[in-house]
Amino acid sequence: MTGDVKRILVLCTGNSCRSQMAEGYLRHFAGDKAEVFSAGVETHGLNPKAVAVMQEDGVDISAHTSKTIDAFADKTFDLILTVCDSARENCPWFPAKAQRLHHDFPDPAKAHGTEAEVMDAFRKVRDQIKAYCEDLIGKP
């Protein structure tokens, strides 16, 4: 990313895991080069496992809140990033010339198994999102 400060909106289904992690990493990697927000088609609340795995990697998203896309209806964005197929299919039209990017990450909240297996699923998705966001922003 070069030039002026960019406004980025990350969209997901419930704004509880994937979009929250992406918002955290985009803020981390972009610093003051971007204003980053996240929202969902609906709200499911911030997932505590997402908070925990991000904290393990030194990114604190504990103060984030789960928001719907309606909260941003009056805002313009340079980039709208959808991180699940459902959000892409249900993404509203924003009256802007925003670039749209899409990457479907697995939903770690749907992982089954032992607590360790579920946490491993969250870590795997976190690492995929981290790599994607780092690539998107450009390595510092």
Summary of the structure (lengths in Angstrom):
residues: 140
radius of gyration: 14.1
end to end distance: 10.6
largest distance: 46.1
contacts: 452
relative contact order: 0.23
helix: 44%
strand: 16%
